[in-house]
Amino acid sequence: MSETKTRVLFVDDEEFLLNGLRRMLRSHRSEWDMVFVNSGEKALEQMAIKPFDVIVSDMRMPAMSGSELLRRVQQEYPSTVRLVLSGQADYEEIVTSVGPIHQFMHKPCDLDVLVSAVNRTCELGQLFNDQQLRRLVTELESLPSVSSLQEELLAKLNCEDATPQEIGEAIGQDLGTTTKILQLVNSSFFGLTRKVTTPSEAVLLLGMDTVRSLVIAMQVYSQVKGPAAPGFSERQLFSHSLAVATIAKQIALHECYPKKDVERAFLAGLLHDIGKLVLATYRSQEYAEVLDITRDGTITAEEAEHDRIGATHGEVGGYLLCLWAFADPIVDTAIFHHSPSRHDSSTFSELTAVHVANAIVNSDTHNDDTALAGIDKPYLDRLGLADQLASWRAVPRVAA
């Protein structure tokens, strides 16, 4: 890969669209090394000469489709970030070929959106000293969308006019989702006084935003498959993440955070440790060593991860979520949740809520206030929020 410029390959069979991209992106020639080709075959020829950091392809092309091309790129050049820029591919085609695609953007695409997607993924890719680890994360397929039932459910959840009854019926069509939602809603985290027995009732009690976050998180977790490191429990990880998400949401409510950002804090909490699952699954031997050497508390998990693996679980999780086009606050929360001082924020954010919630949950879990030593005091001082810590610790431990 280029050490000075980001190498970007654009693929589209319509020459006038390629020429339009070439004109629009002229101002980025100093930072990007760009190549424009009109077929999948030519794209693979260019990749064979020198691999690219990012490929941006149309979906519907003659001879070799965009999905075929990106599948080949995924197999032969897994470190390359794979984006689709297309206005012709119908919804079903995108759903069935989503695996090798990291992000999908519609034509006409706002230039700032395209530039941001390229720059952000490449910037975060530089977090890794170990290029094999970067390749591992990039090689993972995007969020699973093969289930038409889950697609219908997410469509319902994104529909402003959908009723809890309609969403409950959509959940009820998928046994796995139904089981997980009912298991979660009846857990102690939500503090309900009676058993919930139907998906519709769960939606009514939790709210559509919370259910949407839970469904998205379950999709993310389900995509990381395989035997995990000895001593690692995915169930414990999700339980911890749900507890963090619940308290982060309560802290955000305490700070009168806007409603959409409150729910984003909840989702950020659910996903903040997803990098642990990736490392425990795909670097199981090294991660087992991390678990072993951190057991006595003399070294932090982040220090051990850097030493044994070359990147922290936060960096791995953040990069994965960035590739999968999650919002920047969710990506930043994953990367910086242990060390928010490294982030340039100056106001309360999802990162603040999750960082503090994570320390509170660790303190509660071990019944040990020393766990709160993990709170980044300089960060809270910078935000002028250090005096809020006591009130944040007092927030309810159940979801609102």
C-alpha positions in Angstrom: 0.0 0.0 0.0 1.1 3.6 -0.6 2.8 5.2 2.3 2.2 8.8 1.0 -1.0 8.8 -0.9 -4.2 6.8 -0.5 -4.7 4.7 -3.5 -8.3 4.6 -4.7 -9.7 2.6 -7.7 -13.0 3.7 -9.2 -14.9 1.2 -11.4 -18.0 2.0 -13.6 -18.9 0.9 -17.1 -20.4 4.3 -17.9 -17.6 6.6 -19.1 -19.4 9.8 -18.5 -19.9 8.9 -14.8 -16.2 8.1 -14.5 -15.3 11.4 -16.1 -17.7 13.2 -13.7 -16.0 11.6 -10.7 -12.6 12.5 -12.2 -13.6 16.1 -12.5 -15.2 16.3 -9.0 -12.2 14.7 -7.3 -9.5 16.7 -9.1 -8.9 18.7 -5.9 -7.9 15.5 -4.1 -5.1 14.5 -6.4 -2.5 15.7 -3.9 -3.7 13.2 -1.3 -5.2 10.4 -3.4 -3.6 8.3 -6.1 -6.7 7.7 -8.3 -7.2 5.2 -11.1 -10.5 5.0 -13.1 -11.5 1.9 -15.1 -14.7 0.9 -16.9 -14.9 -2.9 -16.1 -14.3 -5.4 -13.4 -11.7 -7.2 -15.5 -9.6 -4.0 -15.9 -10.0 -3.4 -12.2 -8.5 -6.7 -11.4 -5.6 -6.0 -13.8 -4.9 -2.8 -11.9 -5.1 -4.5 -8.6 -2.6 -7.1 -9.8 -0.1 -4.4 -10.7 -0.3 -2.7 -7.3 -3.1 -3.2 -4.8 -5.3 -0.3 -3.7 -6.3 1.0 -0.3 -10.0 1.5 -1.4 -12.0 0.3 -4.4 -15.3 2.1 -5.3 -17.4 0.1 -7.7 -20.7 0.4 -9.5 -23.0 -2.6 -8.9 -24.5 -3.5 -12.3 -21.9 -3.8 -15.0 -21.7 -6.2 -18.0 -19.5 -9.3 -18.0 -18.5 -8.9 -14.3 -20.9 -7.4 -11.8 -19.8 -5.2 -8.9 -20.7 -7.9 -6.4 -18.5 -10.5 -8.4 -15.7 -8.0 -8.6 -15.8 -7.1 -4.9 -16.0 -10.8 -4.0 -12.8 -11.4 -6.0 -11.1 -8.4 -4.3 -12.2 -9.7 -0.9 -10.6 -13.1 -1.6 -7.4 -11.9 -3.3 -6.8 -8.5 -1.7 -8.6 -8.6 1.7 -6.9 -5.5 3.0 -8.7 -3.3 0.4 -11.7 -1.4 1.7 -14.7 -2.2 -0.6 -17.3 0.4 -1.3 -20.3 0.4 -3.8 -21.5 3.6 -5.5 -24.6 2.7 -7.5 -28.0 3.9 -8.4 -29.2 1.0 -10.4 -28.9 -2.0 -8.1 -32.3 -2.8 -6.6 -32.7 -3.5 -2.9 -32.8 -7.3 -3.3 -29.5 -7.3 -5.2 -27.8 -5.3 -2.5 -29.2 -7.6 0.2 -28.0 -10.8 -1.5 -24.5 -9.4 -2.2 -23.9 -7.4 0.9 -21.2 -9.8 2.2 -18.1 -8.5 0.3 -19.3 -4.9 0.5 -18.2 -2.7 3.4 -20.4 0.3 2.6 -23.1 1.1 0.0 -23.7 4.7 -1.3 -26.4 5.8 -3.6 -25.9 7.7 -6.9 -25.8 10.6 -7.0 -23.6 10.6 -3.9 -22.7 13.8 -2.0 -19.0 14.3 -2.7 -18.3 15.0 1.0 -19.9 11.6 2.0 -17.7 9.8 -0.5 -14.5 11.6 0.5 -15.3 11.1 4.2 -15.9 7.4 3.7 -12.5 6.9 2.0 -10.5 9.1 4.4 -12.1 7.8 7.6 -11.6 4.1 6.8 -8.0 4.7 5.7 -7.2 6.9 8.7 -8.5 4.2 11.1 -6.7 1.5 9.2 -3.4 3.2 10.2 -4.1 2.4 13.9 -2.6 -1.1 13.3 1.1 -1.9 13.5 0.3 -5.4 12.5 -1.0 -5.3 8.9 -2.1 -8.9 9.2 -4.5 -7.7 11.9 -5.8 -4.9 9.7 -6.3 -7.5 6.9 -8.2 -9.8 9.3 -10.7 -7.0 10.2 -11.1 -5.9 6.6 -11.6 -9.4 5.5 -14.7 -9.8 7.7 -17.9 -9.6 5.8 -20.3 -6.7 6.4 -23.4 -6.9 8.5 -25.4 -10.1 7.7 -28.5 -9.3 5.7 -29.4 -12.7 4.2 -32.5 -13.1 6.4 -35.4 -11.5 4.6 -37.3 -11.6 8.0 -34.6 -9.5 9.7 -34.6 -7.1 6.7 -38.4 -6.7 7.1 -38.0 -6.1 10.8 -35.4 -3.4 10.4 -37.5 -1.8 7.7 -40.5 -1.7 10.1 -38.3 -0.3 12.9 -37.2 2.5 10.5 -40.7 3.3 9.5 -42.2 6.2 11.5 -45.7 5.0 11.0 -45.1 1.4 12.2 -47.0 0.4 15.4 -45.6 -1.8 18.2 -48.1 -4.5 17.1 -46.7 -4.5 13.5 -43.1 -4.6 14.8 -43.9 -7.3 17.3 -45.5 -9.4 14.5 -42.3 -8.9 12.4 -40.1 -10.0 15.3 -42.4 -13.0 15.9 -41.6 -14.3 12.4 -37.9 -14.9 13.4 -37.5 -17.4 16.2 -34.0 -16.4 17.0 -34.8 -12.7 17.3 -37.9 -13.4 19.3 -36.1 -15.6 21.8 -33.3 -13.1 22.3 -35.6 -10.0 22.6 -37.8 -11.8 25.2 -34.7 -13.0 27.0 -33.3 -9.5 27.2 -36.5 -7.7 28.1 -37.1 -10.2 31.0 -33.6 -9.8 32.3 -32.9 -7.6 35.4 -31.4 -4.9 33.2 -34.8 -3.6 32.3 -36.3 -3.8 35.8 -39.8 -4.8 34.7 -42.1 -6.1 37.4 -43.8 -8.8 35.3 -42.8 -11.3 32.7 -43.2 -10.2 29.1 -44.4 -13.0 26.9 -45.0 -11.4 23.4 -42.7 -9.4 21.1 -45.4 -6.7 20.7 -45.4 -6.2 24.5 -41.6 -6.0 24.5 -41.7 -3.3 21.8 -44.4 -1.4 23.7 -42.4 -1.5 27.0 -38.9 -0.9 25.6 -39.7 1.5 22.8 -38.8 1.1 19.1 -35.5 2.8 19.4 -34.2 0.5 22.1 -35.5 -2.6 20.2 -33.8 -1.3 17.0 -30.5 -0.9 18.9 -30.8 -4.5 20.3 -31.5 -6.0 16.8 -28.5 -4.2 15.2 -26.2 -5.3 18.1 -27.4 -8.9 17.7 -26.6 -8.7 14.0 -23.1 -7.5 14.7 -22.4 -10.1 17.3 -23.8 -12.9 15.1 -21.4 -12.0 12.3 -18.3 -12.9 14.3 -18.3 -16.7 14.3 -15.9 -19.4 15.4 -14.4 -21.0 18.6 -13.2 -18.3 21.0 -10.2 -18.1 23.2 -10.2 -20.3 26.4 -11.5 -18.3 29.3 -13.5 -16.0 27.1 -17.3 -15.9 27.3 -19.4 -14.2 24.6 -22.4 -14.4 27.0 -20.5 -12.5 29.7 -19.3 -9.9 27.1 -22.9 -9.2 25.9 -24.2 -9.1 29.5 -21.4 -6.6 30.4 -22.2 -4.5 27.2 -25.9 -4.5 27.9 -25.2 -3.2 31.5 -22.9 -0.5 30.1 -25.5 0.5 27.5 -28.2 0.7 30.1 -26.2 3.0 32.4 -24.8 5.1 29.5 -28.4 5.7 28.4 -29.3 6.8 32.0 -26.3 9.1 32.2 -27.3 10.6 28.8 -30.9 11.2 30.1 -29.5 12.7 33.3 -27.6 15.2 31.1 -30.7 16.0 29.1 -29.1 14.7 25.9 -31.2 14.9 22.7 -33.4 11.8 22.3 -31.7 10.5 19.1 -28.3 10.8 20.9 -29.6 9.1 24.0 -30.4 6.0 21.9 -27.1 6.3 20.1 -25.4 6.2 23.5 -27.3 3.0 24.2 -26.1 1.4 20.9 -22.6 2.6 21.5 -22.6 0.9 24.9 -23.8 -2.3 23.3 -21.0 -2.3 20.7 -18.1 -0.7 22.6 -16.3 -4.0 23.3 -17.1 -5.8 20.0 -13.3 -5.8 19.3 -12.9 -8.3 22.2 -15.1 -10.7 20.3 -13.1 -10.3 17.1 -9.8 -10.8 18.9 -11.1 -13.7 21.0 -12.4 -15.5 17.9 -9.8 -14.7 15.2 -6.6 -14.3 17.4 -7.7 -16.8 20.0 -4.2 -18.0 21.1 -2.9 -14.4 21.6 -6.1 -13.3 23.3 -5.9 -16.3 25.7 -2.5 -15.0 26.7 -4.0 -11.5 27.2 -6.6 -12.9 29.5 -4.0 -14.8 31.4 -1.5 -12.0 32.0 -4.1 -9.5 33.0 -5.8 -11.7 35.6 -3.8 -10.3 38.5 -4.3 -6.7 37.5 -0.7 -5.7 37.2 -1.1 -4.8 33.5 -4.1 -3.4 31.7 -5.9 -5.2 29.0 -4.9 -2.5 26.5 -1.2 -2.8 27.3 -1.4 -6.6 27.0 -3.3 -6.4 23.7 -0.7 -4.0 22.2 2.1 -6.3 23.4 0.6 -9.6 22.3 -1.5 -8.6 19.3 -0.4 -5.2 18.1 -3.7 -3.3 18.6 -6.3 -2.9 21.3 -9.8 -4.3 21.3 -11.1 -0.7 21.0 -9.0 0.0 17.9 -10.1 -3.3 16.3 -13.8 -2.7 17.2 -13.7 0.9 16.0 -12.2 0.0 12.7 -14.7 -2.7 12.1 -17.6 -0.4 12.9 -16.2 2.3 10.7 -15.9 -0.2 7.8 -19.5 -1.1 8.4 -20.6 2.6 8.2 -21.7 3.1 11.8 -21.9 6.7 12.9 -18.7 8.4 14.0 -19.8 8.8 17.7 -20.2 5.0 17.9 -16.9 4.4 16.1 -15.1 6.9 18.4 -16.7 5.4 21.5 -15.3 2.0 20.6 -11.8 3.3 20.0 -11.5 5.6 22.9 -13.8 4.2 25.6 -10.8 3.4 27.9 -8.8 6.6 27.1 -11.2 9.4 26.0 -8.5 12.0 26.7 -7.0 10.9 23.3 -10.2 12.1 21.6 -10.5 15.8 20.8 -14.0 16.3 22.1 -14.8 19.2 24.5 -18.4 18.5 25.4 -20.5 15.6 26.8 -21.0 12.9 24.2 -21.7 9.2 23.8 -18.1 8.6 24.5 -18.4 10.3 27.9 -21.5 8.3 28.8 -20.0 4.9 27.8 -16.6 5.6 29.4 -18.1 6.4 32.8 -20.7 3.6 32.5 -18.0 1.1 31.7 -16.1 2.1 34.9 -19.3 1.9 37.0 -20.2 -1.5 35.7 -16.7 -2.8 36.4 -17.0 -1.4 39.9 -20.4 -3.0 40.4 -19.3 -6.3 39.0 -16.3 -6.7 41.2 -17.9 -4.8 44.2 -14.7 -2.8 44.2 -14.5 1.0 44.0 -10.9 0.8 42.8 -12.4 -0.1 39.4 -13.4 3.6 39.2 -9.7 4.4 39.1 -10.1 3.6 35.4 -12.1 6.8 34.9 -10.1 9.4 32.9 -10.2 12.3 35.3 -8.3 14.7 33.1 -10.9 14.1 30.4 -13.8 14.9 32.7 -11.9 18.0 34.0 -11.4 19.2 30.4 -15.2 18.8 29.8 -15.9 20.6 33.1 -17.9 17.5 34.3 -15.8 16.0 37.1 -18.3 17.1 39.7 -21.0 15.1 37.9 -19.4 11.7 38.7 -21.3 11.2 42.0 -24.7 11.9 40.4 -23.8 9.6 37.5 -22.9 6.8 39.8 -26.4 7.2 41.4 -28.4 6.7 38.1 -30.7 3.7 38.0 -29.2 0.4 36.9 -32.3 -0.4 34.8 -33.3 0.9 31.4 -35.7 3.9 31.2 
